[in-house]
Amino acid sequence: MSQNSFQGVRKKDGNTEFSVYSPRAEKLELCLFSDDEKHETRVEMQKDENGFWHAEVNGHLEGQKYGYRSYGRYDPDNGLFFNPAKLLVDPYAFELTRSLHNLSNQEKETLLGNNELDSASVAPKSVIRFLDKEQLAKDYPFLYRKPELEWRNTHIYELHVGNFSARHPDIPETERGKLSAVAQTVNYFKALSYNQIELMPLTPTMADWQLEQERGLSDQWGYNPINHHAIDPRYGTIYDFLAVVNELHANGIEVSLDMVFNHTGEFGKDAFLLSYKGLAPEAYYRVSPEDGRSFVNTTGCKNGFNPNSEQGSRLIRDSLMFFSDVCGVDAFRFDLAGDCSLDERLQFNPNSRFMQVVKEVEQATGAKMSGEPWSAVGGYFLGQMSGLHEWNDKHEKTLKKFIRGEHGQIGGLAYHLAGSETRRKVNIFTKHDGATQYDWATYSEKNNYDNNENNQDGTNDNHYSPSANDEQRLTKTKSAHALNTLARGVPLSLSGDELWHSQNGNNNGYARSFPLQWEHFTPAQRERYLFERKVNAFRLEHPVFSNIENASSAVMPNGKPEWEWINTGGEPMQQNDWDFPYNRFLGYVLNGQDKDGKRFDDDFLVLASGNPDGRIDVRLPPAPNGGEWSVVFDTALPTSNKESVKYHAGAVYALQPQSVVVMTVRRKAERQNQRGMPHLIPNKRRER
């Protein structure tokens, strides 16, 4: 295949040229539709030696609606799906006319049921958009002025566009749940010190037949793409997305996209015929090496996208380059990145074609890359994906087990707080798939019955910590946020946790709408929100916490280690402290002096209790550089608490059940005289 063969639509002199890949089609038609979609004009395309079909039409057809019809043999058992009755989406279209969200049964019957039914009345039409970077830079002046934050200064906020603003009273009703609402809430992100907004999948999606028709649910999350270049119309257009990127960049906030390259919404051989499958299934999907035609189901979704084929890897590269280079996107998160890294033999390969593409795009654009280091079929590759910042679910489980009061967690907790397998890790406590923080601290087990699968879906590995009252629930959720945010690594927070958002115990909300509530907050909800504001700002202010390098016990020139674990007596941890199975306390001291003997931050003391049964009395150690300790925050106390008490070395502090306390010896003036707080300055030479 020639890499010079363009795909999609482009201007050619005074004409518009179309190109689509379908090497085994016998005939391909370009279908042009009138604005009202009632009239269709078909243009026969010409095939070149590389399997690309081309057509030219007079004029620059900005806004033209179109699609493709493919002719040939229809034989799913042999991997052939050509059917001219089904209008196909251009994989490289930048806009589609309609969302396939919540289709009626009749509409789905037209798309799937009878192969002889023409689907043009239901299928989304592709729309021509000529996106010129020079003009975009004028229309969106901050689009290409990326914040370029270093990884260590990044705090990610995972957000579902639909759920985030669907009930926001300050957003006009016509814009709730849309991309435009994200641009209008930028001050909310800034107040919480979030500087990277990770948007859950925005590309056009298609739910399976059973989900919507038989179970009456919808594809809320959107992890079933049918195109990797457009925006699902339920959220807006590509221009709405550009406006969001522009507005966030103008406020120093990065944009991350959650991308799905492991499977598509066309599902198995008997399901929808929407795009890739009707054009070149053998190029876009993993097929069995035994028969060369049946789909390999590595994802549990009846197909597996093939990142190893020339066309599959090219589409991934082109999609990432489009969103990063043309749309200004700063970062990408990859769903089931471990699955994408399986080679032709379905064996994990850290140098797979997918990982090569990721590294190529990162080097070309500077985009940050992160993802899940596992596969849906059970492969687990944490610590092995050198091209990504890995989502660390071991970190998540350890923190949950410690806070809820399980014994034997001290060693694991220390391991994850100090950096764990790799410095390239994303710290997660809650995320879109799983219980929210409020539900984790409320329920004793998942409650997914509304998903109509008899509560069989969703993970059972939740380590819930049900609470007796709001006071207990508040302490635990504040402790969870503190430990996750201040651990070495890049912290990620789930949208709504700061408001105590609940999904009524549902830990697998992929098929239901759970909009955030923005009114009538309780005092406990307000306290939880204020605490998140404080801790997030605190992390950015102090480089000793925003450092993502694995912690060390190296001794600084002042004779004190960089990081020192202590026991309840304020002494350095001994082996018997680590080995004691009933120990549910962990504390550590951070030295504000660096290896050159310069002060780059204050000294800090962190105390964490996983004891649900009572307080732990802790004797405070001396500060590395002398002075008396003062409390920055105590998760068992109100955030507004202005305690002025100073604690000398040897004083005893009553650490409340399941709480986290941070203390400091402040030397702000001395610290600011160093290098002008360089940790807050964006750096173009970001860590790779």
SVG drawing of the C-alpha trace seen along z (x, -y; Angstrom):
<svg xmlns="http://www.w3.org/2000/svg" viewBox="-40 -36 66 59">
<polyline fill="none" stroke="black" stroke-width="0.4" points="0.0,0.0 1.3,-3.4 1.5,-5.8 1.2,-8.6 -2.4,-7.6 -4.4,-10.1 -7.7,-9.1 -10.8,-11.1 -11.6,-14.3 -9.4,-17.1 -9.4,-20.1 -7.8,-19.4 -7.5,-22.5 -11.1,-23.7 -12.5,-20.2 -13.1,-18.0 -11.3,-14.7 -12.6,-11.6 -10.5,-8.6 -11.4,-5.4 -9.6,-2.1 -11.5,1.1 -9.1,3.4 -11.6,6.3 -14.7,4.4 -15.8,5.0 -17.4,1.6 -17.7,-1.5 -20.0,-4.4 -19.7,-7.9 -23.2,-9.0 -23.9,-12.7 -27.0,-13.9 -29.0,-17.1 -29.2,-19.2 -32.6,-17.6 -31.1,-14.2 -34.1,-13.3 -32.1,-13.3 -29.1,-11.1 -26.6,-11.3 -24.3,-8.4 -20.8,-8.7 -18.9,-5.6 -15.4,-5.6 -12.1,-4.4 -9.8,-2.0 -6.0,-2.4 -3.3,0.3 -3.1,-0.1 -6.7,0.7 -7.9,-2.9 -11.0,-4.2 -11.1,-7.8 -13.6,-10.3 -13.5,-14.0 -16.5,-16.3 -16.6,-19.9 -16.3,-22.6 -15.1,-22.8 -18.0,-21.1 -17.8,-22.4 -20.7,-21.0 -21.6,-18.4 -23.3,-15.3 -22.0,-12.0 -21.4,-8.3 -20.2,-5.1 -21.9,-2.0 -19.7,1.0 -20.4,3.8 -19.2,7.4 -19.9,10.6 -21.8,10.7 -20.6,13.8 -19.9,13.1 -18.8,16.7 -15.9,15.9 -15.2,12.4 -17.0,10.6 -19.6,7.9 -20.2,6.0 -23.7,4.8 -24.7,1.7 -28.0,1.4 -26.0,0.2 -24.6,-3.4 -21.2,-3.5 -19.5,-6.2 -16.2,-7.5 -13.6,-6.4 -11.8,-9.8 -14.9,-12.0 -14.5,-15.0 -18.3,-15.3 -21.4,-13.1 -25.0,-14.3 -26.5,-12.3 -25.8,-10.3 -26.6,-6.6 -27.4,-7.1 -30.9,-5.8 -32.1,-4.6 -35.7,-3.3 -36.3,0.4 -37.4,-0.4 -34.3,-2.4 -32.1,0.5 -34.1,2.9 -33.2,0.8 -29.6,0.8 -29.3,4.4 -32.3,6.5 -33.1,7.0 -30.0,6.8 -32.1,5.7 -33.4,2.6 -31.7,-0.5 -30.1,-2.2 -29.6,-5.7 -32.7,-7.0 -31.1,-6.0 -27.4,-5.9 -25.4,-9.0 -24.0,-10.9 -20.4,-12.0 -20.0,-15.8 -17.1,-17.5 -15.1,-19.9 -12.0,-21.4 -9.9,-22.3 -7.1,-24.6 -4.6,-25.1 -3.7,-28.6 -7.4,-29.7 -8.0,-27.7 -5.2,-29.6 -7.0,-32.8 -10.4,-31.6 -9.1,-30.0 -6.1,-32.0 -5.2,-29.6 -5.7,-26.4 -2.0,-25.8 -0.7,-27.7 -0.6,-24.6 0.1,-24.8 2.9,-22.2 2.8,-21.3 5.4,-18.9 4.0,-15.5 4.8,-16.2 2.7,-19.4 -0.3,-17.7 -3.5,-16.8 -6.1,-15.0 -9.8,-15.4 -11.7,-12.6 -15.0,-13.9 -18.0,-12.5 -19.3,-15.4 -22.9,-14.3 -23.1,-13.6 -21.1,-16.6 -23.5,-19.4 -26.8,-17.7 -28.3,-19.3 -26.1,-22.4 -28.5,-25.3 -26.1,-27.9 -25.9,-26.3 -28.7,-27.0 -30.9,-23.9 -30.0,-23.6 -26.3,-23.3 -26.5,-21.0 -24.6,-17.8 -22.8,-19.4 -19.2,-20.3 -20.1,-24.0 -20.9,-23.5 -17.4,-22.4 -16.0,-25.7 -18.4,-27.6 -17.3,-25.8 -13.6,-26.6 -13.6,-28.6 -14.8,-25.5 -11.7,-23.6 -9.4,-26.4 -10.9,-26.7 -10.1,-23.1 -6.6,-23.4 -7.2,-20.8 -5.0,-21.5 -5.8,-18.6 -9.4,-17.7 -9.6,-14.1 -12.8,-13.7 -14.3,-10.3 -14.8,-9.1 -16.2,-11.7 -16.0,-9.9 -19.2,-8.6 -20.4,-5.4 -22.9,-2.6 -24.4,-0.4 -25.0,3.3 -28.4,4.6 -29.1,6.3 -28.2,3.3 -30.7,0.9 -33.4,3.1 -33.6,5.9 -32.5,4.2 -33.8,0.7 -30.5,-1.0 -28.1,-3.2 -24.4,-3.5 -23.7,-6.2 -19.9,-6.0 -19.3,-5.7 -16.6,-3.0 -17.9,-1.6 -16.5,-3.8 -17.6,-3.7 -15.2,-6.5 -12.0,-7.9 -11.9,-11.4 -15.3,-13.0 -17.2,-14.1 -20.4,-12.3 -23.2,-14.7 -24.9,-14.3 -22.0,-16.4 -21.7,-18.9 -19.5,-19.3 -15.8,-19.4 -16.0,-23.2 -17.6,-22.9 -14.6,-20.7 -12.1,-23.2 -13.8,-26.0 -13.4,-23.9 -9.7,-23.3 -9.2,-27.0 -11.0,-28.1 -9.2,-25.6 -5.8,-26.5 -6.5,-30.1 -6.8,-29.3 -3.7,-27.1 -5.6,-23.8 -4.7,-20.8 -7.2,-18.7 -6.9,-14.9 -9.0,-12.5 -9.9,-9.0 -9.4,-6.9 -10.7,-3.5 -8.5,-1.5 -9.2,2.0 -12.6,2.7 -15.4,0.9 -19.2,0.6 -19.7,2.9 -19.4,5.9 -19.5,9.4 -20.1,10.8 -23.9,10.6 -24.1,7.1 -24.0,3.6 -22.6,2.8 -21.6,-0.9 -18.1,-1.7 -14.9,0.4 -16.5,3.8 -18.3,2.9 -15.0,1.5 -12.1,3.7 -12.7,5.9 -9.4,7.8 -7.5,4.5 -9.2,3.1 -10.0,6.2 -8.0,9.0 -9.0,12.2 -8.3,15.7 -4.9,17.0 -6.5,20.4 -9.2,19.5 -8.2,16.0 -11.8,14.6 -13.5,14.9 -13.1,12.1 -10.8,12.6 -12.7,11.5 -9.9,10.2 -12.1,7.5 -15.4,9.3 -17.1,7.1 -17.1,9.6 -14.3,8.0 -10.8,6.7 -9.4,3.8 -6.1,4.6 -3.4,2.1 -0.8,4.4 -2.1,4.2 -0.7,1.4 -4.1,-0.1 -5.1,0.3 -1.9,-1.3 -2.1,-4.0 -5.6,-4.9 -4.5,-5.1 -1.6,-7.3 -3.7,-9.6 -6.4,-9.9 -3.9,-10.9 -2.1,-13.3 -5.4,-14.9 -6.6,-15.5 -3.1,-16.6 -1.7,-18.5 -4.9,-20.0 -7.3,-20.1 -4.6,-21.1 -5.2,-18.1 -2.5,-17.8 -2.8,-14.2 -4.4,-10.9 -5.5,-8.0 -5.9,-4.6 -8.7,-2.2 -7.3,1.3 -3.8,0.2 -2.6,3.7 -4.9,5.2 -3.7,2.8 -0.2,4.0 -0.9,7.6 0.9,8.8 -0.3,11.0 0.0,14.0 -2.0,12.2 1.2,12.0 2.0,8.8 4.8,6.9 6.2,3.7 7.5,2.8 4.3,3.6 3.2,1.6 0.7,-0.2 3.4,-1.3 5.6,-2.4 2.8,-4.6 2.2,-6.1 5.9,-7.0 6.0,-8.4 3.0,-10.8 4.5,-11.7 7.8,-12.7 6.1,-14.5 3.6,-16.5 4.7,-16.3 1.4,-14.8 1.3,-13.0 0.3,-9.4 -1.3,-7.3 -3.5,-4.1 -4.7,-1.0 -1.8,1.6 -4.1,4.6 -6.2,6.6 -9.9,7.5 -9.0,11.2 -6.8,11.2 -3.4,10.0 -1.8,7.7 1.2,5.7 1.7,3.0 5.3,1.8 6.0,3.1 4.5,0.3 7.4,-2.0 5.8,-4.4 2.9,-5.2 2.1,-6.6 0.2,-3.6 -3.0,-3.6 -2.1,-1.8 -5.0,0.2 -2.7,1.9 -2.3,-1.6 -6.1,-1.9 -6.8,1.4 -4.1,0.9 -5.3,-2.5 -8.9,-1.2 -7.9,1.8 -5.8,-0.4 -8.4,-3.0 -11.2,-0.5 -9.1,1.1 -7.6,4.3 -4.5,5.6 -1.2,6.3 -1.4,3.2 1.5,1.1 4.2,2.4 2.0,2.2 0.8,-1.3 4.4,-2.5 5.4,-1.0 2.7,-2.9 3.0,-6.2 6.7,-6.3 6.4,-5.5 5.9,-1.7 6.7,0.1 7.5,-2.9 7.6,-6.7 5.4,-6.7 2.2,-6.0 -1.2,-7.6 -2.6,-7.4 -6.2,-6.3 -8.5,-5.8 -11.8,-6.1 -12.4,-6.2 -15.4,-5.9 -15.5,-2.1 -16.0,-1.4 -17.8,-2.9 -17.7,-6.6 -16.0,-7.8 -19.3,-8.4 -20.6,-5.0 -17.4,-3.3 -17.8,-4.8 -21.5,-4.0 -22.3,-0.6 -21.1,2.9 -21.5,4.3 -22.3,3.2 -25.9,2.4 -26.0,2.9 -29.5,4.3 -30.6,1.3 -28.3,2.6 -30.7,5.5 -28.0,8.2 -29.1,9.5 -26.2,7.7 -23.7,9.9 -21.9,7.1 -19.2,4.8 -16.3,5.8 -16.7,7.6 -13.3,6.4 -14.3,3.1 -13.1,3.2 -16.1,1.1 -16.0,-0.7 -19.6,-1.3 -19.9,-4.1 -22.1,-4.6 -22.7,-8.3 -21.6,-11.3 -18.8,-12.2 -17.1,-8.9 -17.8,-8.9 -16.4,-12.4 -13.1,-11.5 -12.6,-8.4 -13.3,-10.1 -11.1,-13.1 -8.3,-10.6 -8.7,-8.8 -8.3,-12.0 -5.3,-13.1 -3.4,-9.9 -4.1,-9.5 -3.2,-13.2 0.0,-13.3 1.5,-10.0 4.4,-10.0 3.0,-9.8 0.4,-11.8 -2.9,-12.0 -6.3,-11.5 -9.6,-12.4 -13.0,-11.4 -15.5,-14.1 -18.1,-14.4 -16.2,-12.9 -15.6,-16.4 -19.4,-16.8 -20.0,-13.3 -21.7,-12.2 -23.5,-8.9 -24.6,-6.3 -26.9,-4.6 -24.2,-1.9 -23.9,-1.2 -20.2,-0.5 -20.6,0.0 -22.5,-3.0 -21.7,-2.4 -25.3,-2.1 -27.1,-4.6 -27.1,-8.3 -25.9,-9.5 -25.8,-13.3 -24.0,-15.3 -26.2,-17.2 -25.3,-20.9 -27.8,-22.2 -28.9,-21.8 -25.6,-20.7 -25.4,-19.4 -22.8,-20.8 -20.8,-17.5 -20.8,-17.9 -19.5,-21.5 -16.8,-20.3 -15.7,-17.6 -15.5,-20.1 -13.5,-22.7 -11.1,-20.0 -10.4,-18.9 -9.7,-22.6 -7.2,-22.8 -5.3,-19.6 -5.1,-20.1 -3.7,-23.6 -1.3,-22.4 0.2,-19.7 0.9,-22.2 2.5,-24.7 4.9,-22.1 7.4,-20.4 8.2,-17.8 4.7,-16.4 4.6,-17.1 7.8,-15.2 7.0,-12.0 10.4,-10.4 10.4,-7.3 11.3,-8.2 14.7,-7.4 16.2,-7.2 19.3,-9.1 20.8,-11.3 20.9,-15.0 23.7,-17.4 21.8,-18.2 22.2,-14.5 18.6,-13.7 17.1,-11.3 15.0,-12.6 12.1,-10.4 12.0,-8.6 9.3,-6.2 8.4,-6.5 6.6,-4.4 4.1,-5.6 7.0,-6.4 8.3,-8.9 11.4,-6.7 12.6,-5.3 10.6,-2.2 12.3,1.0 11.8,4.4 9.6,5.6 7.3,2.5 6.9,3.5 6.4,7.2 3.8,6.6 0.5,7.8 -1.8,5.7 0.0,2.4 -2.5,0.0 -0.4,-3.2 2.0,-4.7 3.9,-7.9 6.8,-9.5 8.9,-12.7 9.9,-14.6 13.1,-16.6 12.9,-20.1 16.6,-20.1 17.9,-18.8 21.2,-17.0 23.0,-20.3 22.2,-21.5 19.6,-24.0 16.2,-24.4 13.6,-23.8 10.5,-23.3 9.3,-23.1 9.7,-20.0 6.6,-17.8 5.2,-15.1 2.5,-12.8 0.5,-10.5 -2.1,-8.0 -4.4,-5.8 -6.1,-2.7 -7.6,-1.9 -11.4,-2.1 -11.6,-1.1 -10.0,-4.1 -7.4,-6.8 -3.7,-6.2 -1.4,-8.3 1.7,-9.3 4.9,-10.8 6.1,-13.4 9.7,-13.2 12.0,-16.2 11.8,-18.1 14.8,-17.6 15.8,-21.2 14.5,-22.0 11.5,-23.9 8.0,-23.1 5.3,-21.3 2.0,-22.9 -1.0,-21.2 -1.7,-21.8 -4.8,-19.7 -6.4,-16.8 -9.1,-14.9 -11.0,-14.4 -11.3,-18.1 -13.1,-20.8 -11.0,-22.2 -11.7,-25.7 -10.0,-24.8 -7.4,-27.4 -5.5,-25.7 -2.5,-27.7 -1.0,-25.2 2.7,-24.4 3.9,-20.9 7.5,-20.3 9.4,-17.1 8.3,-14.5 4.7,-15.9 1.9,-13.3 -0.7,-13.8 -4.1,-12.0 -4.6,-10.6 -8.3,-9.9 -9.7,-6.7 -9.1,-6.4 -7.7,-9.9 -4.7,-11.5 -2.8,-14.4 -0.1,-16.6 2.1,-18.8 4.8,-21.2 7.6,-23.5 7.2,-26.4 10.0,-28.5 8.2,-30.1 10.3,-33.2 13.5,-31.2 12.1,-28.7 10.8,-31.4 14.2,-32.9 15.5,-29.8 14.6,-29.6 11.4,-31.5 9.1,-28.4 10.2,-26.8 7.8,-23.9 4.9,-26.1 6.4,-27.2 5.4,-25.2 8.4,-23.5 8.6,-22.7 11.2,-20.1 8.7,-18.0 9.7,-14.6 9.1,-11.9"/>
</svg>
